């Protein structure tokens, strides 16, 4: 077992393992660690295995990897394998989703918190809801040329159904269909937000008034001001134009035999 010593080290370890012909690289950690490991084995015959120990564990929940240690290790000892899609936003990849706007603000605050778990997520959500002012954005999606212009409160491009901890903005997303799910929710009053937010826990985000969903292979976003976006919950800086695409079947993963 090798321990990460710095940002990017997990990617280096995984890439070196793939270059050396390893059949399986196992990442122990949360979605950020898993994302780094995936970077190292992307487009190779080396599979990615996961033992989830993060706060939300969105990746593990989406692909059916057990959240408890013993069952997760048992899966790793006798796995099946399949290939899934990966999203790419500018020069970065995401496995679960990327988000622009309020989601990125929440991710940035969570990253700065010394406390782990779901409580800092909820704290960041509550503390920024009234202060956040959505930007005017324009979206163009391919291959059909679909366009959108507006000021969404939530804007996510999803490869998988849920962020983690049971919260889903793209309930019908499939990680192996060669498509990304573009999902937008407008700003609502605090009262309506409290009323409708449980729908995301019920896998029914489409019932929220103003919810927009579109399938795409490539997405271009323009906005007036650069700022952070998030990839699998990790905030990164991005410019006024953002390019997003799907990499079909680019990642081989270890799953339960019946998955």
C-alpha positions in Angstrom: 0.0 0.0 0.0 1.3 3.5 -1.0 0.2 6.7 0.8 -0.3 10.0 -1.0 2.1 12.7 0.1 0.9 15.7 -1.9 -1.7 16.8 -4.4 -1.3 14.9 -7.7 0.7 12.1 -6.0 -2.2 9.6 -6.3 -2.3 10.2 -10.1 1.4 9.6 -10.4 1.2 6.4 -8.4 -1.7 5.1 -10.5 -0.1 6.1 -13.8 3.2 4.4 -12.9 1.2 1.3 -12.0 -0.6 1.3 -15.3 2.6 1.8 -17.2 4.1 -1.3 -15.3 1.2 -3.4 -16.5 -0.8 -3.7 -13.2 -4.3 -5.2 -13.7 -5.9 -3.3 -10.8 -5.2 0.0 -8.9 -7.2 0.4 -5.7 -7.9 3.9 -4.4 -8.8 4.3 -0.8 -10.5 7.6 -0.1 -13.2 10.0 -1.2 -14.3 11.2 -4.6 -11.3 13.6 -5.0 -8.8 10.7 -4.4 -10.7 8.5 -6.8 -10.7 11.2 -9.4 -6.9 11.5 -9.1 -6.4 7.7 -9.4 -8.7 7.6 -12.5 -6.5 10.2 -14.2 -3.6 7.8 -13.9 -5.3 4.8 -15.4 -7.5 6.5 -17.9 -7.6 4.9 -21.4 -5.6 1.9 -20.2 -6.2 -1.8 -19.5 -5.6 -1.2 -15.8 -8.9 -1.2 -13.8 -9.7 1.2 -11.0 -10.9 -0.4 -7.7 -12.3 1.7 -4.9 -12.5 1.4 -1.1 -14.7 4.5 -0.2 -13.8 6.4 2.9 -15.0 9.9 1.9 -17.7 12.3 3.0 -20.2 11.8 0.2 -18.8 8.8 -1.7 -20.8 9.7 -4.8 -18.7 7.5 -7.1 -19.1 4.4 -5.0 -22.9 5.0 -4.5 -23.4 5.4 -8.2 -21.6 2.2 -9.4 -22.8 0.0 -6.5 -19.5 -0.3 -4.5 -20.2 -1.1 -0.8 -19.7 1.7 1.6 -18.5 -0.5 4.5 -14.9 -1.6 4.6 -15.3 -5.4 4.7 -17.7 -5.7 1.8 -15.6 -3.2 -0.3 -12.5 -5.3 0.3 -14.3 -8.5 -0.5 -15.4 -7.0 -3.8 -11.7 -6.0 -4.6 -10.6 -9.6 -4.0 -13.0 -11.1 -6.6 -14.3 -8.3 -8.9 -15.9 -8.1 -12.3 -14.9 -5.3 -14.7 -16.7 -2.9 -16.9 -15.9 0.3 -18.8 -17.7 3.6 -18.0 -17.7 7.1 -19.5 -15.7 10.0 -18.1 -16.4 13.7 -18.3 -13.8 16.2 -19.3 -14.0 19.9 -18.4 -11.2 21.9 -20.0 -8.1 19.9 -19.0 -9.6 18.1 -16.0 -11.8 14.9 -15.8 -14.8 14.2 -13.7 -16.4 10.9 -12.9 -19.6 11.9 -11.2 -20.3 15.5 -12.1 -19.0 19.0 -12.5 -20.8 22.1 -11.3 -20.7 25.8 -12.1 -22.0 28.6 -9.9 -23.4 27.9 -6.4 -22.2 24.3 -6.4 -18.7 25.5 -6.8 -19.1 28.0 -4.0 -20.2 25.3 -1.7 -17.3 23.0 -2.8 -14.8 25.8 -2.1 -16.1 26.4 1.4 -16.2 22.7 2.1 -12.6 22.3 1.0 -11.5 25.1 3.4 -13.3 23.4 6.4 -11.2 21.4 8.9 -14.3 19.3 9.6 -15.1 16.3 7.3 -18.5 14.7 6.8 -21.8 16.0 5.6 -22.3 18.7 8.2 -19.9 21.2 6.5 -21.7 20.7 3.2 -25.0 21.6 4.8 -23.4 24.5 6.6 -21.9 25.9 3.4 -25.3 25.4 1.6 -27.2 27.4 4.3 -24.6 30.1 4.7 -24.4 31.0 1.0 -28.0 30.5 -0.2 -29.1 34.1 0.3 -25.7 35.7 -0.6 -25.1 33.9 -3.9 -26.0 35.9 -7.0 -26.2 33.7 -10.2 -24.3 34.8 -13.3 -25.9 35.2 -16.7 -24.6 32.2 -18.7 -25.0 30.9 -22.2 -24.8 27.2 -23.1 -24.5 25.5 -26.4 -24.7 21.7 -26.6 -23.8 19.3 -29.3 -24.5 17.3 -31.4 -28.0 18.9 -31.7 -27.1 22.6 -31.2 -29.4 23.1 -28.2 -28.9 26.5 -26.5 -29.8 28.0 -23.1 -29.4 31.5 -21.7 -30.2 32.4 -18.1 -29.1 32.7 -14.5 -29.4 29.2 -13.0 -28.9 28.7 -9.2 -27.7 25.2 -9.8 -25.9 24.1 -13.0 -24.5 20.6 -13.1 -23.2 18.5 -16.0 -23.5 15.0 -14.7 -22.1 11.6 -15.8 -23.8 9.8 -12.9 -27.0 10.1 -11.0 -26.1 11.5 -7.6 -23.6 13.8 -6.0 -23.4 11.6 -2.9 -25.3 11.1 0.4 -28.4 10.3 -1.7 -28.7 13.7 -3.4 -29.4 13.5 -7.1 -29.7 16.3 -9.7 -29.7 13.9 -12.7 -31.8 10.9 -11.6 -31.8 9.3 -15.1 -28.1 9.7 -15.8 -26.2 6.6 -17.1 -22.4 6.3 -16.8 -22.1 4.2 -19.9 -24.4 5.8 -22.5 -21.8 8.1 -24.1 -23.8 11.2 -23.0 -23.7 13.8 -20.3 -26.8 15.2 -18.5 -27.0 19.0 -18.5 -29.1 20.0 -15.5 -30.2 23.4 -14.4 -32.4 24.7 -11.5 -33.4 28.4 -11.2 -33.3 30.4 -8.0 -36.3 29.9 -5.8 -37.4 31.6 -2.7 -36.1 30.2 0.6 -39.6 28.8 1.3 -39.8 27.0 -2.1 -36.3 25.8 -1.8 -37.1 24.1 1.5 -40.3 22.8 0.0 -38.7 21.3 -3.2 -35.1 20.3 -2.1 -36.4 16.9 -0.7 -37.2 16.0 -4.3 -33.4 15.7 -4.9 -33.2 13.1 -2.1 -36.2 11.3 -3.6 -34.5 11.0 -7.1 -37.2 13.3 -8.5 -35.3 16.5 -9.3 -37.4 16.9 -12.5 -40.4 17.8 -10.4 -38.7 21.0 -9.2 -40.3 24.1 -11.0 -38.0 25.4 -13.7 -35.8 22.2 -13.8 -34.1 21.9 -17.2 -32.5 18.7 -18.5 -30.7 18.0 -21.8 -28.5 15.2 -23.0 -25.2 16.2 -24.8 -21.8 14.9 -25.9 -20.2 18.3 -25.8 -21.1 21.5 -24.0 -19.7 25.0 -24.2 -20.4 27.5 -21.5 -19.7 31.2 -21.6 -20.0 33.6 -18.6 -19.0 37.2 -17.9 -16.7 36.4 -14.9 -14.1 33.7 -14.4 -14.3 31.7 -11.2 -14.2 28.3 -9.6 -16.0 25.2 -10.9 -16.1 21.9 -9.1 -15.1 18.5 -10.4 -16.4 15.6 -8.2 -16.7 18.1 -5.3 -13.2 19.6 -5.7 -13.0 23.3 -6.7 -10.7 24.4 -9.5 -10.3 27.7 -11.3 -11.9 28.1 -14.8 -12.2 31.0 -17.3 -15.1 32.8 -18.9 -15.4 30.0 -21.5 -15.7 26.4 -20.4 -15.6 23.3 -22.7 -17.1 20.1 -21.5 -17.2 16.7 -23.3 -17.7 13.0 -22.7 -15.0 10.4 -23.1 -17.0 7.3 -23.9 -15.8 4.1 -22.1 -12.5 5.6 -21.1 -12.3 4.1 -17.6 -12.2 0.4 -16.6 -13.6 -0.2 -13.1 -13.9 -3.1 -10.6 -17.5 -3.8 -9.6 -19.5 -6.5 -8.0 -20.0 -9.6 -10.2 -23.7 -9.0 -10.6 -23.3 -5.3 -11.6 
